[in-house]
């Protein structure tokens, strides 16, 4: 991380100089006081300046945006990247004319990009872990509704035939949606089997 050392008559003066040089606010830096300094006799004889080390905090929002923009460029996809954060969750929304490329087959490409961005965001272990959610064209919500419909349709089929049914392989997030959608079905139980990335949800009678 970038840092500078500055001096001043007081710690506050040294800090002001550092913030001006780095062109950032106090919230964006880590401050280490090397020497608080001293006024000396009559504030002249034996006076010693304060010295501090000011380190820029890792700007994960900025890094995430730059990384996503560069990735889109390498994929020859034109898109606008909007980022917001709430309760340690970083939400990234990409909009543009050809978003199918970054979604991929049933969201596989979107999930892969999301994983890479998460590595970028969380590479500084001095900050709290941030959950990253990448979305485009409201794909996540649409996919969730589709999975819920699949879950309920499958449950009806299992009740009718009495036979368990295996769904297609899904990632952990999508499997949780299936389990949650059927958790209140009195006649149905769900469990997962197999190894990732081929792990599947099985819907069966209790």
Secondary structure, DSSP 8 states (H G I E B T S, - for coil): --EEEEEESSHHHHHHHHHHHHT--GGGEEEEEEE--B--BTTTBT-B-EEEEEEE---HHHHHHHHHHHHHHHTT---EEEEEEETTEEEEEEE-S-THHHH-GGGHHHHHHHHHHHHHHT--TTS---EEEEESTTHHHHHHHHHHHHHHHHHHHHHHH---EE-----HHHHHHHHHHHTT-TTEEEEEES-TTS-EEEEEE-
